[in-house]
Amino acid sequence: MDDRYGTDVLAGGWRDRGARVLARVEASRDLVVEVAADGFCGAVTRLESGLVELEDRSGRRRQFPLGAGFLIDGQDVVLIPPAPRAPATPKRTASGSFAPQDERARVAQASRIWVEGRHDAELVEKVWGDDLRAEGVVVEYLQGVDLLDDALATDPPSAERRYGVLVDHLVPGSKESRLAQAVERGPHGAHVLIVGHPFIDVWQCVTPRAVGIARWPEVPRGIEFKVGVCRALGWPSDTQTDIARAWQRILGSVHSYRDLEPTLLGRVEELIDFVTG
C-alpha cells in the first residue's frame, strides 16, 4: 500500500512536495513581460536597486521588485538580475592583429593597394581583409604589372593619394624589378611604394604544408605556371575552370597568416603602413 505521508514523519520538505517550480529568467534589456497583479505589460529598460523598470507601448514607465509575479507568454516566471558577463577577449584577425571593438568598415581612403591579379587580391583579402576595412583601404588588381605605368598616368598619385604595389617575382634582373626601378625614378616615385615576393606566382606564397603537398613543383620554361603546377600535382588542368578550382582549393587551405610565406607577410604589412601613413 502506498504511504503518501512517507516513512519519516519528521522529514523536512513536505510542504514543497508537488509545488510548481517557476522558470527563472534574466531581466535583460528589451525583454517583454507582464505584471501578474495588474496586467501592466512592457519591455525591460533598466535595473536599479533590486527593481526592474518596464516601459509599455505608450511610453509609460513603472518599476517593480524583481522576483516572482511576472508572466512571459502567459507563463509564470521569476525575474532575476542578468549574470555578470565576462569581459570579451579581444579577437584576432587572420593577419594576427587585434580586431577593433568597433568593427564597422571605415569610408575608403584615397590611397590604394594595387596587386597584379585577382588571385593576389583574393589572398590579401582572405588574410588582411578585416585590417583593410578597419583602415578604409581598398585593394585593386592591375591584370598585370605591365599596366602599372598606364594606371599611374591615368590616375596619378599624390601625397594624399598614395599607391602601394605588390608584384610577383621581384628579384634582381627580372622584368618586374626593372619596371619597379623605372617607376621609382619617374615623376610618381615619391608617392608609390613597390614591393614584392620572390616567387613566380602568388600561389607559391601559400606554404606547401597548408596545401598538403611536400613542395611546390618546378615548372619548365614554356609551360604556363598554373597549368604546370596542376599537371605536376595531378590536378585537372585542361580548362580555365580547372585552374579556377585549383586556386579555390589553395585559397581554401589558408586560414591565417601562419599559412603564408614570411616573404609575403612582411611586404603586405609594409604596404598597409605606407598607404595609411
N, C-alpha and C positions, 0 to 999 in steps of 0.2 A: 504494500500500500504506500502511495506517495505521501510523504510528510511535508506539507507546504511550509511548515514552520522551521524545518531543519532539525538537526540533532542537538545543536548548541543554542539554548535559549538566551545565552548571554553574548552571542556573537554580534559584532558590530556590522553596520551597513545595511541592516534590514529595511531602514526607511527608504534607501535609494534603489532597492530592487524593483525593476520594472520601470524606473523613471526614464524619460526620453532624454537622450544626450543631444544637445544642440550643437550645430556646427559653429566653429569659431572662425570668424572671417576678419582679416585685416582691414581696417578702415583706411584704405588707400584713396588717394585723391580721385574724384570723379566717380567713385562707386555710388550707385543709386540704391538707397534703402528707404524703407517705410517705417515710421514710428508706430508700433502696435497700439499704443494708448489712444492716439487721436487721429491716426491716418495721415499725418504730415509726411509728405514724400519729397525727397530731394537728394542731391548729389553731395558727397563729402567735399568740403572746400578746405578745411584745416582742422588740426587737433591742437588743443591747448588745455593744460592742467587737468587732464582726465576727461575733457569734454570734446565732443565731436560737433562741428558746425555743418549744418546741411543747408543747401540753397535749392528752393523749388523752382519750377519753370517760370514763375512770375518774378523771380529775383529776390523773394523774401528769404531771410536767413534766420535760423534758430539753432540753439545749442542744446545738446542733450548729453547726459552722462554715458560714457562708454559702458558696455556690458550687454546684458540681455534686454529684451523689449523692442527688438528691431525685426523687420521682415525683409527678405530678399526673394522676389518672385513668389510671395505668399508663404514662404517657409521661415519659421522662427530661427534666428541666428543670434550669436553673441558677437558683438563688435569688440575687437581688441586692437591695441596700437600696432602699427606695422613693425616688423622685426628690423633691428638696425641692419643697414646694408654695409657690407664691407667695401672699403674704397676700391674703385675699379683699378685693376693693374694696367698700366699703360700698354697699349697694344703696339707691337712692332709691325712694320710694313714688310713686304717681301724683300726690300732692299736692306733691311736690318735697322732702319731708323725708327724712332718712336713716332707713332701716329699722333697728330694733334688731337686735343679733346674735341674741338670743333672741326669735323671732317668735311664740311662743305667746301666745294671747289671754289677757288678764287677766280675773279674775272681774268681772262687771258692777258698776259703781258704782251708788249710789242715784240720782245725778243723771242727767238725761236731756237729749237734744236733741229738740225737737219740730219737725216741719215740717208743712206744710199737707196734702200729699197723697202718694200713692205715688210719683209721678214725682219729686218733690222728694227723697224718701227714697232712691230708686234712684240718683239723680245724686250725692247726697252719699256714698253707699256706694261708687260707682264710683271716686271720686277720693280720698276720705278714709277708706275702709274700713279700710286697714291701720293708720292712725294711731288710729282709734277703737277698734279691737280691742286695740291695744297699751295704750291708756289705760283700757280697760274701759268705754267709753261706748256706750250704746245709743241708736239713732235710732228714734223712733216718729212716726207721722203721725196728724194730728188729723181728717182728712177735712174740713178747712175751718177757717179761723181763727175763725169764728163759734162754734165749740165750745170755744174756749180757756177761757172763764170756767167752764164746767161741768167741764172737765178739772181745773182748779186747785181747784175746790171739792171734787171727788171725792177727789183725792189731793194735798193741799196741800203746797207746797214748804217747805223749812226751810234752815237754814244747812248741814245735812249732805245735803240733797236739793234741789239747785238745778236749775232748768229754764232751758235756753236755747231760744228760739223763733225760727224763721226763717219769715218771711212774705213773700208776693209783694206787689208794688205798694205798698211802704211809702214813700209820698210825701206831702208836706203836703196836708191836706184830704181824703185818701182814707179810705174806711171802715176799712181796715186800720190807718191811722195813728190814728184815733180810738179803736179798740179797744185798741191798744197803750198809748196815753196813759191810758186808763181803768184798765188793769191796773197800770201803773206807779204810779198814785196810790192804788190799792187796798191791801188788807191783805197781799197777796202780793208787792208790788212789790220789796221788798228782796232777794228770793231768785229773781227772774225777770229775765232779760235778753231783750228782744225786739228783734231787728234784722231787716233785710230788704233786698231789692234793689228797684230802681225799675221793673222790668219787670212787665207784666200777668201773665205766666205764666213758670214756670221753664224752659220750652222756650227762651225768648229769652236765657237765661243761657249757652247754648251759642253760641259765636261762629259767625256765618254762614260764615266761612272753613272751620271744621271740618265743617260740614254740606254745604258745597259750593254755597252759594247766595250771591247778591250781598248780600242783606239780608233781615231778617225782614219779611214783608208787614204792612201796616196792615190791621186787621180792623175793618170798620164796626160801630158800636154795634148791638146787637140780634142779632148773629151770635155764636154760641159761639166763643170764641177758637181752640180747637184745630181745630174744623171749618173756620173761616175760613182758617186757615193752610194746611191741607191743600188746600182748594179753590184758593187763590191759587198754590200751588206745583204744582198739577196732580197731587196725590196722591189716592188714593181716600179718601173721607170719609163714605160713606153709613152705615156701621155702627160700633159700638164697636170691633169687630175692626180696622177700617181705622185708627181713631185709635190703637189699641194698636200696630199695625205701624208707624205713622208715628213713634211715640215710640221704638220699638226701633231704628228707623233713625237717629234723632237721637242716642239714647244710645250706639249703636254707633260713632258718629263721635267720641266722647270717649275719649281715651287718657290724658290727663294734665291737670293744672291749666292748661296752656297753651291748652286748648280751651275754657276758660270765661272769662266776662267778669270783669274785676277787681272789679266791684262785688259779685259773689257771693263771690269768693275771700276777700276781707278779712272779710266778715261771718261766714262759716263758721269761719274761724280764730279770730275773736273769741268765738264761741260755745264752741268747744272749750276755749279758755283759761278761760272763765268757769266751765264745769261741772267742769273738772279743777283749778280754782284751788288 
